[in-house]
């Protein structure tokens, strides 16, 4: 994905748009807390945790993959993966949304029957994630699939290509939607998904 992956100290990647840009679906207040507090806290905590470890010299995506291998590194994994997942998530959103094109459009139709059906299944899968986590569109081999992960877990450590995601942690929607996670997911799926970014991820080899 097109994000900075410099080795530590890790930096909070800039938001690709203004905090108000996703209104009314996601308020500036939610963005301010979600990006400026939650995402930042993962990056800050990661920087504390990697001091004097082998992880300090790795790019962020390598930290995520390497720390996933041992339960002794769970705290580093949780913060590194959340830092990566959030940067990826911001790039998955665009103020004007859009629609899939090219091979991605064809393969969405092939694997989900239609774009509308994909959006419905994507939102439903996010709603069905029990507790905190993420819902993903991933590519596994030549097939597109919807998956959900708990807490910080991310398909990129399981050999899958991440195409799109929506954060379903309560902090992603509670200020705007309270307990109505399905309404948040439906609105994001219908109005904010960045299909240009999705196509870039889909076209990238491996
Ligand atoms: Mn979040």
py3Dmol code that shows the C-alpha trace and the ligand (Angstrom):
import py3Dmol

protein = """\
ATOM      1  CA  UNK A   1       0.000   0.000   0.000  1.00  0.00           C
ATOM      2  CA  UNK A   2       1.066   3.554  -0.525  1.00  0.00           C
ATOM      3  CA  UNK A   3       2.063   4.511   2.963  1.00  0.00           C
ATOM      4  CA  UNK A   4       5.362   5.359   4.554  1.00  0.00           C
ATOM      5  CA  UNK A   5       6.973   2.299   6.017  1.00  0.00           C
ATOM      6  CA  UNK A   6      10.188   3.802   7.358  1.00  0.00           C
ATOM      7  CA  UNK A   7      11.835   2.065  10.264  1.00  0.00           C
ATOM      8  CA  UNK A   8      11.289   3.384  13.795  1.00  0.00           C
ATOM      9  CA  UNK A   9      10.818   5.686  15.433  1.00  0.00           C
ATOM     10  CA  UNK A  10       7.497   5.229  13.790  1.00  0.00           C
ATOM     11  CA  UNK A  11       5.505   8.250  12.747  1.00  0.00           C
ATOM     12  CA  UNK A  12       1.787   8.915  12.613  1.00  0.00           C
ATOM     13  CA  UNK A  13       1.086   8.932   8.887  1.00  0.00           C
ATOM     14  CA  UNK A  14      -0.713  12.079   7.718  1.00  0.00           C
ATOM     15  CA  UNK A  15      -4.456  11.830   7.083  1.00  0.00           C
ATOM     16  CA  UNK A  16      -5.050  11.877   3.329  1.00  0.00           C
ATOM     17  CA  UNK A  17      -7.865  14.447   3.735  1.00  0.00           C
ATOM     18  CA  UNK A  18      -9.155  17.040   6.180  1.00  0.00           C
ATOM     19  CA  UNK A  19     -10.824  15.811   9.384  1.00  0.00           C
ATOM     20  CA  UNK A  20     -14.114  17.334   8.180  1.00  0.00           C
ATOM     21  CA  UNK A  21     -13.898  15.782   4.724  1.00  0.00           C
ATOM     22  CA  UNK A  22     -15.901  12.633   5.521  1.00  0.00           C
ATOM     23  CA  UNK A  23     -18.905  14.431   7.027  1.00  0.00           C
ATOM     24  CA  UNK A  24     -21.764  13.713   7.407  1.00  0.00           C
ATOM     25  CA  UNK A  25     -20.944   9.994   7.398  1.00  0.00           C
ATOM     26  CA  UNK A  26     -18.025  10.384   9.843  1.00  0.00           C
ATOM     27  CA  UNK A  27     -17.887  13.611  11.851  1.00  0.00           C
ATOM     28  CA  UNK A  28     -14.804  15.783  12.341  1.00  0.00           C
ATOM     29  CA  UNK A  29     -15.126  15.066  16.067  1.00  0.00           C
ATOM     30  CA  UNK A  30     -14.882  11.313  15.486  1.00  0.00           C
ATOM     31  CA  UNK A  31     -11.920  11.818  13.145  1.00  0.00           C
ATOM     32  CA  UNK A  32     -10.209  14.038  15.662  1.00  0.00           C
ATOM     33  CA  UNK A  33     -10.414  11.381  18.392  1.00  0.00           C
ATOM     34  CA  UNK A  34      -9.961   8.370  16.165  1.00  0.00           C
ATOM     35  CA  UNK A  35      -6.927   9.672  14.266  1.00  0.00           C
ATOM     36  CA  UNK A  36      -5.494  12.192  16.714  1.00  0.00           C
ATOM     37  CA  UNK A  37      -5.908  10.114  19.872  1.00  0.00           C
ATOM     38  CA  UNK A  38      -6.484   6.411  19.138  1.00  0.00           C
ATOM     39  CA  UNK A  39      -4.253   5.997  16.088  1.00  0.00           C
ATOM     40  CA  UNK A  40      -1.602   8.266  17.578  1.00  0.00           C
ATOM     41  CA  UNK A  41      -1.604   6.279  20.823  1.00  0.00           C
ATOM     42  CA  UNK A  42      -0.783   3.048  18.965  1.00  0.00           C
ATOM     43  CA  UNK A  43       2.170   4.733  17.242  1.00  0.00           C
ATOM     44  CA  UNK A  44       3.416   6.326  20.479  1.00  0.00           C
ATOM     45  CA  UNK A  45       3.116   3.070  22.414  1.00  0.00           C
ATOM     46  CA  UNK A  46       4.904   1.153  19.653  1.00  0.00           C
ATOM     47  CA  UNK A  47       7.803   3.591  19.801  1.00  0.00           C
ATOM     48  CA  UNK A  48       8.108   2.988  23.548  1.00  0.00           C
ATOM     49  CA  UNK A  49       7.941  -0.790  23.152  1.00  0.00           C
ATOM     50  CA  UNK A  50      10.558  -1.180  20.401  1.00  0.00           C
ATOM     51  CA  UNK A  51      13.352   0.671  22.166  1.00  0.00           C
ATOM     52  CA  UNK A  52      16.395  -1.625  22.254  1.00  0.00           C
ATOM     53  CA  UNK A  53      14.637  -4.411  20.350  1.00  0.00           C
ATOM     54  CA  UNK A  54      15.283  -5.840  16.881  1.00  0.00           C
ATOM     55  CA  UNK A  55      11.953  -4.337  15.822  1.00  0.00           C
ATOM     56  CA  UNK A  56      13.279  -0.771  16.067  1.00  0.00           C
ATOM     57  CA  UNK A  57      15.187  -1.144  12.787  1.00  0.00           C
ATOM     58  CA  UNK A  58      12.337  -2.657  10.767  1.00  0.00           C
ATOM     59  CA  UNK A  59       9.795  -0.996   8.521  1.00  0.00           C
ATOM     60  CA  UNK A  60       6.319  -1.066  10.074  1.00  0.00           C
ATOM     61  CA  UNK A  61       4.894  -3.847   7.895  1.00  0.00           C
ATOM     62  CA  UNK A  62       7.873  -6.039   8.790  1.00  0.00           C
ATOM     63  CA  UNK A  63       7.334  -5.340  12.511  1.00  0.00           C
ATOM     64  CA  UNK A  64       3.728  -6.480  12.135  1.00  0.00           C
ATOM     65  CA  UNK A  65       4.691  -9.735  10.416  1.00  0.00           C
ATOM     66  CA  UNK A  66       7.675 -10.490  12.665  1.00  0.00           C
ATOM     67  CA  UNK A  67       5.887  -9.747  15.950  1.00  0.00           C
ATOM     68  CA  UNK A  68       2.922 -11.956  14.959  1.00  0.00           C
ATOM     69  CA  UNK A  69       5.108 -15.051  15.259  1.00  0.00           C
ATOM     70  CA  UNK A  70       5.545 -15.221  19.033  1.00  0.00           C
ATOM     71  CA  UNK A  71       3.169 -14.638  21.911  1.00  0.00           C
ATOM     72  CA  UNK A  72       6.095 -12.969  23.718  1.00  0.00           C
ATOM     73  CA  UNK A  73       5.723 -10.084  21.238  1.00  0.00           C
ATOM     74  CA  UNK A  74       1.955  -9.688  21.488  1.00  0.00           C
ATOM     75  CA  UNK A  75       2.066  -6.156  22.864  1.00  0.00           C
ATOM     76  CA  UNK A  76       4.333  -5.014  20.034  1.00  0.00           C
ATOM     77  CA  UNK A  77       2.144  -6.832  17.517  1.00  0.00           C
ATOM     78  CA  UNK A  78      -1.046  -5.228  18.844  1.00  0.00           C
ATOM     79  CA  UNK A  79       0.318  -1.697  18.577  1.00  0.00           C
ATOM     80  CA  UNK A  80       2.192  -2.208  15.295  1.00  0.00           C
ATOM     81  CA  UNK A  81      -0.768  -3.904  13.630  1.00  0.00           C
ATOM     82  CA  UNK A  82      -3.158  -1.223  14.855  1.00  0.00           C
ATOM     83  CA  UNK A  83      -0.800   1.474  13.536  1.00  0.00           C
ATOM     84  CA  UNK A  84      -0.691  -0.279  10.143  1.00  0.00           C
ATOM     85  CA  UNK A  85      -4.424  -1.095  10.048  1.00  0.00           C
ATOM     86  CA  UNK A  86      -5.404   2.522  10.745  1.00  0.00           C
ATOM     87  CA  UNK A  87      -3.110   3.987   8.080  1.00  0.00           C
ATOM     88  CA  UNK A  88      -4.579   1.462   5.648  1.00  0.00           C
ATOM     89  CA  UNK A  89      -8.129   2.291   6.793  1.00  0.00           C
ATOM     90  CA  UNK A  90      -7.744   6.054   6.229  1.00  0.00           C
ATOM     91  CA  UNK A  91      -6.586   5.321   2.691  1.00  0.00           C
ATOM     92  CA  UNK A  92      -9.648   3.095   2.159  1.00  0.00           C
ATOM     93  CA  UNK A  93     -11.931   6.112   2.632  1.00  0.00           C
ATOM     94  CA  UNK A  94     -12.467   8.977   0.218  1.00  0.00           C
ATOM     95  CA  UNK A  95     -14.763  11.991   0.609  1.00  0.00           C
ATOM     96  CA  UNK A  96     -16.483  11.300  -2.694  1.00  0.00           C
ATOM     97  CA  UNK A  97     -16.324   7.515  -2.659  1.00  0.00           C
ATOM     98  CA  UNK A  98     -16.595   6.222  -6.203  1.00  0.00           C
ATOM     99  CA  UNK A  99     -17.054   2.856  -7.860  1.00  0.00           C
ATOM    100  CA  UNK A 100     -14.752  -0.024  -8.771  1.00  0.00           C
ATOM    101  CA  UNK A 101     -13.279  -0.128 -12.246  1.00  0.00           C
ATOM    102  CA  UNK A 102     -11.274  -2.442 -14.473  1.00  0.00           C
ATOM    103  CA  UNK A 103     -10.488  -5.957 -13.305  1.00  0.00           C
ATOM    104  CA  UNK A 104     -11.665  -5.194  -9.785  1.00  0.00           C
ATOM    105  CA  UNK A 105     -15.148  -4.324 -11.031  1.00  0.00           C
ATOM    106  CA  UNK A 106     -15.293  -7.519 -13.071  1.00  0.00           C
ATOM    107  CA  UNK A 107     -14.091  -9.678 -10.170  1.00  0.00           C
ATOM    108  CA  UNK A 108     -16.465  -8.060  -7.644  1.00  0.00           C
ATOM    109  CA  UNK A 109     -19.292  -9.021  -9.991  1.00  0.00           C
ATOM    110  CA  UNK A 110     -17.812 -12.515 -10.402  1.00  0.00           C
ATOM    111  CA  UNK A 111     -17.349 -13.187  -6.657  1.00  0.00           C
ATOM    112  CA  UNK A 112     -20.269 -11.233  -5.142  1.00  0.00           C
ATOM    113  CA  UNK A 113     -22.761 -11.110  -8.059  1.00  0.00           C
ATOM    114  CA  UNK A 114     -22.953  -7.303  -7.940  1.00  0.00           C
ATOM    115  CA  UNK A 115     -21.437  -4.246  -6.287  1.00  0.00           C
ATOM    116  CA  UNK A 116     -24.635  -3.717  -4.301  1.00  0.00           C
ATOM    117  CA  UNK A 117     -24.472  -7.279  -3.040  1.00  0.00           C
ATOM    118  CA  UNK A 118     -20.809  -6.850  -2.073  1.00  0.00           C
ATOM    119  CA  UNK A 119     -21.600  -3.701  -0.073  1.00  0.00           C
ATOM    120  CA  UNK A 120     -24.446  -5.474   1.699  1.00  0.00           C
ATOM    121  CA  UNK A 121     -22.308  -8.510   2.582  1.00  0.00           C
ATOM    122  CA  UNK A 122     -19.372  -6.311   3.620  1.00  0.00           C
ATOM    123  CA  UNK A 123     -21.538  -4.285   6.010  1.00  0.00           C
ATOM    124  CA  UNK A 124     -23.215  -7.420   7.373  1.00  0.00           C
ATOM    125  CA  UNK A 125     -19.869  -9.111   8.048  1.00  0.00           C
ATOM    126  CA  UNK A 126     -18.663  -6.038   9.957  1.00  0.00           C
ATOM    127  CA  UNK A 127     -21.866  -6.040  11.973  1.00  0.00           C
ATOM    128  CA  UNK A 128     -21.371  -9.714  12.798  1.00  0.00           C
ATOM    129  CA  UNK A 129     -17.860  -9.241  14.240  1.00  0.00           C
ATOM    130  CA  UNK A 130     -18.345  -9.831  17.978  1.00  0.00           C
ATOM    131  CA  UNK A 131     -16.473  -7.132  19.892  1.00  0.00           C
ATOM    132  CA  UNK A 132     -13.640  -5.057  18.475  1.00  0.00           C
ATOM    133  CA  UNK A 133     -12.074  -5.728  15.107  1.00  0.00           C
ATOM    134  CA  UNK A 134     -12.068  -5.098  11.393  1.00  0.00           C
ATOM    135  CA  UNK A 135     -13.914  -6.200   8.280  1.00  0.00           C
ATOM    136  CA  UNK A 136     -11.828  -6.724   5.135  1.00  0.00           C
ATOM    137  CA  UNK A 137     -12.052  -7.290   1.430  1.00  0.00           C
ATOM    138  CA  UNK A 138      -9.067  -9.501   0.700  1.00  0.00           C
ATOM    139  CA  UNK A 139      -7.590 -11.307  -2.280  1.00  0.00           C
ATOM    140  CA  UNK A 140      -6.473 -14.871  -1.787  1.00  0.00           C
ATOM    141  CA  UNK A 141      -4.995 -16.266  -4.960  1.00  0.00           C
ATOM    142  CA  UNK A 142      -7.414 -15.164  -7.660  1.00  0.00           C
ATOM    143  CA  UNK A 143     -10.446 -14.975  -5.397  1.00  0.00           C
ATOM    144  CA  UNK A 144     -11.944 -11.976  -3.624  1.00  0.00           C
ATOM    145  CA  UNK A 145     -13.311 -12.676  -0.166  1.00  0.00           C
ATOM    146  CA  UNK A 146     -14.784 -10.855   2.822  1.00  0.00           C
ATOM    147  CA  UNK A 147     -13.170 -11.626   6.168  1.00  0.00           C
ATOM    148  CA  UNK A 148     -13.388 -10.241   9.663  1.00  0.00           C
ATOM    149  CA  UNK A 149     -10.603 -10.115  12.243  1.00  0.00           C
ATOM    150  CA  UNK A 150     -10.677  -9.522  15.993  1.00  0.00           C
ATOM    151  CA  UNK A 151      -8.868  -6.744  17.842  1.00  0.00           C
ATOM    152  CA  UNK A 152      -5.585  -5.913  16.028  1.00  0.00           C
ATOM    153  CA  UNK A 153      -5.427  -9.008  13.842  1.00  0.00           C
ATOM    154  CA  UNK A 154      -4.837  -8.283  10.162  1.00  0.00           C
ATOM    155  CA  UNK A 155      -5.020 -10.487   7.041  1.00  0.00           C
ATOM    156  CA  UNK A 156      -1.599  -9.240   5.922  1.00  0.00           C
ATOM    157  CA  UNK A 157       0.086 -11.540   8.443  1.00  0.00           C
ATOM    158  CA  UNK A 158      -1.840 -14.509   7.082  1.00  0.00           C
ATOM    159  CA  UNK A 159      -0.524 -14.260   3.532  1.00  0.00           C
ATOM    160  CA  UNK A 160      -3.546 -12.421   2.159  1.00  0.00           C
ATOM    161  CA  UNK A 161      -3.657  -9.196   0.176  1.00  0.00           C
ATOM    162  CA  UNK A 162      -5.686  -6.447   1.859  1.00  0.00           C
ATOM    163  CA  UNK A 163      -7.896  -4.602  -0.627  1.00  0.00           C
ATOM    164  CA  UNK A 164     -10.261  -2.614   1.642  1.00  0.00           C
ATOM    165  CA  UNK A 165     -11.145  -2.420   5.316  1.00  0.00           C
ATOM    166  CA  UNK A 166     -13.546  -0.778   7.745  1.00  0.00           C
ATOM    167  CA  UNK A 167     -12.701  -0.389  11.437  1.00  0.00           C
ATOM    168  CA  UNK A 168     -15.498  -1.789  13.608  1.00  0.00           C
ATOM    169  CA  UNK A 169     -14.060  -0.900  17.022  1.00  0.00           C
ATOM    170  CA  UNK A 170     -16.611   1.171  18.959  1.00  0.00           C
ATOM    171  CA  UNK A 171     -14.277   4.188  18.862  1.00  0.00           C
ATOM    172  CA  UNK A 172     -14.791   4.255  15.067  1.00  0.00           C
ATOM    173  CA  UNK A 173     -18.483   5.121  15.283  1.00  0.00           C
ATOM    174  CA  UNK A 174     -19.760   5.616  18.824  1.00  0.00           C
ATOM    175  CA  UNK A 175     -19.776   9.431  18.874  1.00  0.00           C
ATOM    176  CA  UNK A 176     -21.815   9.544  15.656  1.00  0.00           C
ATOM    177  CA  UNK A 177     -23.885   6.358  15.732  1.00  0.00           C
ATOM    178  CA  UNK A 178     -23.791   5.166  19.390  1.00  0.00           C
ATOM    179  CA  UNK A 179     -24.664   1.446  19.292  1.00  0.00           C
ATOM    180  CA  UNK A 180     -25.818   1.503  15.657  1.00  0.00           C
ATOM    181  CA  UNK A 181     -22.758  -0.144  14.122  1.00  0.00           C
ATOM    182  CA  UNK A 182     -24.799  -1.476  11.138  1.00  0.00           C
ATOM    183  CA  UNK A 183     -25.823   2.083  10.192  1.00  0.00           C
ATOM    184  CA  UNK A 184     -22.184   3.227  10.288  1.00  0.00           C
ATOM    185  CA  UNK A 185     -21.076   0.283   8.144  1.00  0.00           C
ATOM    186  CA  UNK A 186     -23.872   0.744   5.617  1.00  0.00           C
ATOM    187  CA  UNK A 187     -23.113   4.453   5.227  1.00  0.00           C
ATOM    188  CA  UNK A 188     -19.353   3.925   4.854  1.00  0.00           C
ATOM    189  CA  UNK A 189     -19.823   1.030   2.401  1.00  0.00           C
ATOM    190  CA  UNK A 190     -22.217   3.060   0.288  1.00  0.00           C
ATOM    191  CA  UNK A 191     -20.583   6.482   0.374  1.00  0.00           C
ATOM    192  CA  UNK A 192     -16.922   6.491   1.371  1.00  0.00           C
ATOM    193  CA  UNK A 193     -15.059   3.474  -0.001  1.00  0.00           C
ATOM    194  CA  UNK A 194     -11.996   4.526  -2.005  1.00  0.00           C
ATOM    195  CA  UNK A 195     -12.215   2.229  -5.029  1.00  0.00           C
ATOM    196  CA  UNK A 196      -9.149   3.770  -6.685  1.00  0.00           C
ATOM    197  CA  UNK A 197      -7.059   2.702  -3.682  1.00  0.00           C
ATOM    198  CA  UNK A 198      -8.759  -0.718  -3.744  1.00  0.00           C
ATOM    199  CA  UNK A 199      -7.815  -1.168  -7.405  1.00  0.00           C
ATOM    200  CA  UNK A 200      -4.185  -0.252  -6.674  1.00  0.00           C
ATOM    201  CA  UNK A 201      -4.097  -2.882  -3.927  1.00  0.00           C
ATOM    202  CA  UNK A 202      -5.745  -5.461  -6.170  1.00  0.00           C
ATOM    203  CA  UNK A 203      -3.353  -4.884  -9.063  1.00  0.00           C
ATOM    204  CA  UNK A 204      -0.268  -5.114  -6.892  1.00  0.00           C
ATOM    205  CA  UNK A 205       1.406  -8.462  -7.350  1.00  0.00           C
ATOM    206  CA  UNK A 206       1.641 -10.923  -4.471  1.00  0.00           C
TER     207      UNK A 206
END
"""
ligand_1 = """\
1
MN
Mn -9.728 2.461 15.231
"""
view = py3Dmol.view(width=600, height=400)
view.addModel(protein, "pdb")
view.setStyle({"model": 0}, {"cartoon": {"style": "trace"}})
view.addModel(ligand_1, "xyz")
view.setStyle({"model": 1}, {"stick": {}})
view.zoomTo()
view.show()
